Amino acid sequence: MATFKILSIATALCLFGNAQAQFETDTADLLPVSSLPNTQSFVYRLITQEYLNNENGYFLDVSVDTQYLHFKRMEGERSFSMQRSKSDKRFVSLRRDTLMAIPLQLKFTQTGEVQELLNWKSFRDVFMANYSIQVRLGQKTSEEFEEAKNTLNNEGYVRRLVMEDINYLFSLHGDTFKADAEYIRLKTIRSPFSGNDYYFQGYLKFEKPLGTKNTVIFRAKNAAGEKEKPLLMEEAKAYLRKTVPAGEPVSEIHSVGLNSEQYYQYNAAQKRMIQVTLSDVVALDMSSRGNIRTFDLWDITE
């Protein structure tokens, strides 16, 4: 089983490393509109793979989890309820905690991008209830509570907190792309050490695999640059100091890296994202921790 898990991770990482010679370009513009908001329901299978390896390249820890995201039409134009389940046929919520138990109620744009989290206030109220408990326990001040209340009273902010990957799953719909262009792209990436947001510059482009008619591959990558790495280094050092008992030495860090890669496989005839892979890797010196999420379009009811 361990061998299978490691091979699965290697396979997912290879999605980003295919040789350029395997693709051809097309000068025609592409507008990747999604047909999914016009269906009655659809399901994405989500495989999450997390790993930790050391400076010698050995995997110290590997975990794989599979779940299914059920999108079912609800009242309202292009509105769907999304529930997570371990089954690909039944709506069985994963009640791991209060937030996971709340279905996502989403409204899509005409092109298929997520327009709004309709029930965002339900999630806001859960966050604020937790803040209220922390204030009573003396873990948060009343000023921090008021600041959180103002920050969380925003649909876009709450949506990112509770469904950031779902936003990226549908994020390319509605934009127009040229195959012979490589786009400069800024992406918000959260620091794994402090939780602060960084805006990493990267690229986005699309290609057509040779021999295919309707398949289009989008690739994007954003990584910490020379400006961000010193800031991440200081955050990493501060984080390590908190994990080491007082008086004990803290391991020295020589380098830090953080990058995010995205792979999208789009069928232009069916107007659907067939597969989306999101990969985030943080590296300290020669060791790294990776988080790979692969979404496969699993089932559709027209």
C-alpha positions as CSV (number, residue, x, y, z in Angstrom):
1,M,0.0,0.0,0.0
2,A,2.8,2.4,0.8
3,T,4.4,1.8,-2.6
4,F,1.0,2.7,-4.3
5,K,0.7,5.9,-2.3
6,I,4.2,7.1,-3.3
7,L,3.7,6.2,-6.9
8,S,0.4,8.1,-6.9
9,I,2.2,11.2,-5.7
10,A,4.9,10.8,-8.3
11,T,2.2,10.4,-11.0
12,A,0.4,13.5,-9.9
13,L,3.7,15.5,-9.8
14,C,4.4,14.4,-13.4
15,L,1.3,16.2,-14.6
16,F,3.4,19.4,-14.3
17,G,6.6,18.0,-16.0
18,N,5.4,16.7,-19.4
19,A,7.8,17.7,-22.2
20,Q,6.7,20.7,-24.3
21,A,7.1,18.6,-27.4
22,Q,4.0,16.6,-26.5
23,F,1.8,19.7,-27.1
24,E,0.9,21.8,-30.1
25,T,-0.4,25.4,-30.0
26,D,-3.4,27.0,-31.7
27,T,-3.7,30.7,-32.5
28,A,-7.5,30.7,-31.9
29,D,-8.8,32.3,-28.8
30,L,-10.3,30.0,-26.2
31,L,-13.2,30.9,-23.9
32,P,-13.6,27.9,-21.4
33,V,-17.2,28.2,-20.6
34,S,-18.6,25.5,-18.3
35,S,-21.8,23.5,-19.1
36,L,-22.1,22.1,-15.6
37,P,-24.3,24.9,-14.2
38,N,-26.9,23.8,-16.8
39,T,-27.1,20.2,-15.4
40,Q,-29.2,18.8,-12.7
41,S,-26.3,17.4,-10.7
42,F,-22.6,16.5,-11.0
43,V,-20.0,14.8,-8.9
44,Y,-16.2,15.4,-8.6
45,R,-14.0,12.8,-7.0
46,L,-11.3,14.5,-4.9
47,I,-8.1,12.6,-4.1
48,T,-5.9,14.4,-1.5
49,Q,-2.3,13.3,-1.2
50,E,0.0,14.7,1.5
51,Y,3.6,13.8,2.0
52,L,6.7,14.7,4.0
53,N,10.2,13.8,2.7
54,N,13.7,14.5,4.2
55,E,16.9,15.8,2.8
56,N,17.8,12.4,1.4
57,G,14.5,12.3,-0.6
58,Y,12.9,9.6,1.5
59,F,9.2,9.8,2.3
60,L,8.8,10.1,6.1
61,D,5.0,10.3,5.9
62,V,2.4,9.7,3.2
63,S,-1.3,9.9,3.4
64,V,-4.1,9.6,0.8
65,D,-7.8,10.4,1.2
66,T,-10.6,10.1,-1.3
67,Q,-14.0,11.8,-1.1
68,Y,-16.7,12.9,-3.5
69,L,-18.2,16.3,-4.0
70,H,-21.9,16.2,-4.8
71,F,-23.3,19.2,-6.6
72,K,-27.1,19.2,-6.7
73,R,-29.3,21.8,-8.3
74,M,-31.4,23.9,-5.8
75,E,-33.9,26.6,-6.2
76,G,-32.5,29.7,-7.9
77,E,-30.8,30.3,-11.2
78,R,-27.5,28.4,-11.5
79,S,-27.6,27.6,-7.8
80,F,-26.3,24.3,-6.4
81,S,-25.8,22.7,-3.0
82,M,-22.5,20.9,-2.5
83,Q,-22.0,18.1,0.0
84,R,-18.9,16.0,0.7
85,S,-19.2,12.2,1.0
86,K,-17.2,9.0,1.1
87,S,-19.7,7.5,-1.4
88,D,-19.9,8.4,-5.1
89,K,-23.6,7.6,-5.2
90,R,-25.2,8.9,-2.0
91,F,-25.3,12.2,-0.3
92,V,-23.7,11.3,3.0
93,S,-22.1,14.3,4.7
94,L,-18.7,14.1,6.3
95,R,-19.7,15.4,9.7
96,R,-16.1,15.8,11.0
97,D,-16.9,19.2,12.5
98,T,-19.5,21.9,12.4
99,L,-18.1,23.6,9.3
100,M,-17.9,20.4,7.3
101,A,-21.5,19.6,8.2
102,I,-22.8,22.7,6.5
103,P,-23.4,22.2,2.8
104,L,-22.0,24.8,0.4
105,Q,-24.8,26.7,-1.4
106,L,-23.2,28.1,-4.5
107,K,-24.4,30.4,-7.3
108,F,-22.5,30.2,-10.6
109,T,-22.1,32.8,-13.3
110,Q,-23.3,32.2,-16.8
111,T,-19.8,31.1,-17.8
112,G,-19.4,28.7,-14.9
113,E,-17.3,30.6,-12.4
114,V,-18.4,30.7,-8.7
115,Q,-20.3,33.9,-8.2
116,E,-21.4,33.7,-4.6
117,L,-21.5,31.5,-1.5
118,L,-25.2,32.0,-0.8
119,N,-25.1,30.7,2.8
120,W,-21.9,32.5,3.8
121,K,-23.5,33.9,6.9
122,S,-23.9,30.4,8.3
123,F,-20.1,30.0,8.2
124,R,-19.5,33.5,9.5
125,D,-21.7,32.8,12.6
126,V,-19.7,29.6,13.3
127,F,-16.4,31.5,13.2
128,M,-17.8,34.3,15.4
129,A,-19.2,31.8,17.9
130,N,-15.7,30.3,18.2
131,Y,-14.2,33.7,18.7
132,S,-16.7,34.5,21.4
133,I,-15.7,31.3,23.3
134,Q,-12.0,32.3,23.0
135,V,-12.9,35.7,24.5
136,R,-14.6,34.2,27.4
137,L,-11.6,31.9,28.0
138,G,-9.3,34.9,27.9
139,Q,-7.6,33.7,24.7
140,K,-8.8,36.6,22.6
141,T,-9.4,40.3,23.5
142,S,-12.7,42.1,22.9
143,E,-10.8,44.3,20.4
144,E,-9.7,41.2,18.4
145,F,-13.3,40.0,18.5
146,E,-14.5,43.3,17.0
147,E,-11.8,43.2,14.4
148,A,-12.7,39.6,13.4
149,K,-16.4,40.6,13.2
150,N,-15.6,43.3,10.8
151,T,-13.3,41.1,8.7
152,L,-15.7,38.2,8.5
153,N,-18.7,40.3,7.5
154,N,-17.7,39.9,3.9
155,E,-18.9,37.2,1.6
156,G,-15.7,37.0,-0.5
157,Y,-13.5,36.7,2.5
158,V,-15.6,33.9,4.1
159,R,-15.9,32.1,0.8
160,R,-12.1,31.9,0.5
161,L,-11.8,30.6,4.1
162,V,-14.2,27.7,3.6
163,M,-13.9,26.8,-0.1
164,E,-10.7,28.1,-1.6
165,D,-10.0,25.0,-3.6
166,I,-13.6,25.0,-5.0
167,N,-13.1,28.5,-6.1
168,Y,-9.9,27.4,-8.0
169,L,-11.7,24.4,-9.5
170,F,-14.0,26.7,-11.5
171,S,-11.8,29.8,-11.6
172,L,-10.8,29.7,-15.3
173,H,-14.3,29.8,-16.7
174,G,-15.2,33.1,-18.3
175,D,-11.7,34.4,-19.2
176,T,-10.5,34.4,-22.8
177,F,-7.1,32.9,-23.5
178,K,-4.7,32.9,-26.5
179,A,-2.7,29.7,-26.9
180,D,0.4,31.6,-28.2
181,A,0.5,33.8,-25.1
182,E,2.0,33.2,-21.6
183,Y,0.1,35.3,-19.1
184,I,1.7,36.9,-16.0
185,R,-0.4,35.9,-13.1
186,L,-0.5,37.0,-9.4
187,K,-1.9,34.4,-7.0
188,T,-2.7,34.8,-3.3
189,I,-0.8,32.2,-1.3
190,R,-1.1,31.8,2.5
191,S,2.1,31.3,4.4
192,P,2.2,27.9,6.2
193,F,4.2,29.5,9.0
194,S,2.3,32.6,9.9
195,G,-1.0,32.4,8.0
196,N,-0.2,35.8,6.3
197,D,-1.0,36.2,2.6
198,Y,1.6,36.7,-0.1
199,Y,1.0,37.6,-3.7
200,F,3.4,35.5,-5.8
201,Q,4.0,36.3,-9.5
202,G,3.8,33.4,-11.9
203,Y,2.5,32.3,-15.3
204,L,-0.6,30.8,-16.9
205,K,-0.8,29.3,-20.4
206,F,-2.7,26.6,-22.3
207,E,-1.7,24.0,-24.8
208,K,-3.4,21.3,-26.9
209,P,-2.0,17.7,-26.7
210,L,-0.9,16.4,-30.1
211,G,-3.5,14.2,-31.8
212,T,-6.5,15.4,-29.8
213,K,-9.3,17.6,-31.1
214,N,-11.1,18.9,-28.0
215,T,-8.6,18.5,-25.1
216,V,-7.0,21.6,-23.8
217,I,-4.4,21.7,-21.0
218,F,-3.9,24.8,-18.8
219,R,-0.8,25.1,-16.7
220,A,0.0,27.7,-14.0
221,K,2.8,28.1,-11.5
222,N,3.5,30.7,-8.8
223,A,6.5,30.5,-6.5
224,A,8.2,32.6,-3.8
225,G,10.7,35.0,-5.4
226,E,13.7,36.9,-4.0
227,K,11.5,39.4,-2.3
228,E,9.4,36.8,-0.5
229,K,12.0,34.3,0.5
230,P,13.7,36.4,3.2
231,L,10.2,37.1,4.8
232,L,9.3,33.5,4.7
233,M,12.7,32.6,6.2
234,E,12.0,34.9,9.2
235,E,8.6,33.4,9.6
236,A,10.0,29.8,9.5
237,K,12.6,30.7,12.2
238,A,9.9,32.2,14.4
239,Y,7.7,29.2,13.9
240,L,10.5,26.7,14.8
241,R,11.4,28.7,17.9
242,K,7.8,28.2,19.2
243,T,8.0,24.4,18.7
244,V,11.3,24.0,20.6
245,P,11.3,23.9,24.5
246,A,12.9,26.8,26.2
247,G,16.7,26.5,26.5
248,E,17.0,23.9,23.7
249,P,18.8,24.9,20.4
250,V,16.8,25.6,17.3
251,S,17.7,24.0,14.1
252,E,19.4,26.4,11.6
253,I,17.6,27.0,8.3
254,H,19.6,27.9,5.2
255,S,16.8,28.1,2.6
256,V,13.1,28.2,2.3
257,G,10.7,27.7,-0.7
258,L,7.0,27.9,-1.3
259,N,5.2,27.3,-4.6
260,S,1.8,26.5,-6.0
261,E,1.1,24.7,-9.3
262,Q,-2.2,24.1,-11.1
263,Y,-3.1,21.8,-13.9
264,Y,-6.5,21.9,-15.7
265,Q,-7.7,19.5,-18.4
266,Y,-10.6,21.0,-20.3
267,N,-12.8,19.4,-22.9
268,A,-13.9,22.1,-25.4
269,A,-16.7,20.1,-27.0
270,Q,-18.3,19.0,-23.7
271,K,-17.4,22.4,-22.1
272,R,-16.3,20.7,-18.8
273,M,-13.2,20.6,-16.7
274,I,-12.4,16.9,-16.8
275,Q,-9.5,17.0,-14.3
276,V,-8.0,19.7,-12.1
277,T,-4.9,19.2,-9.9
278,L,-3.7,21.7,-7.3
279,S,-0.3,21.2,-5.8
280,D,1.3,23.2,-3.0
281,V,4.8,22.5,-1.7
282,V,6.8,24.1,1.1
283,A,10.5,23.4,1.4
284,L,13.0,23.9,4.3
285,D,16.5,23.3,3.1
286,M,16.3,19.9,1.3
287,S,13.2,18.6,3.0
288,S,9.7,19.4,1.8
289,R,6.0,18.9,2.6
290,G,3.5,18.6,-0.3
291,N,-0.3,18.8,-0.5
292,I,-1.8,17.6,-3.8
293,R,-5.5,17.7,-4.6
294,T,-6.8,16.1,-7.7
295,F,-10.4,16.6,-8.9
296,D,-11.8,14.2,-11.4
297,L,-15.3,14.8,-13.0
298,W,-17.0,11.6,-11.9
299,D,-20.7,11.7,-12.8
300,I,-23.3,14.0,-14.4
301,T,-27.1,14.1,-14.5
302,E,-28.2,16.3,-17.4
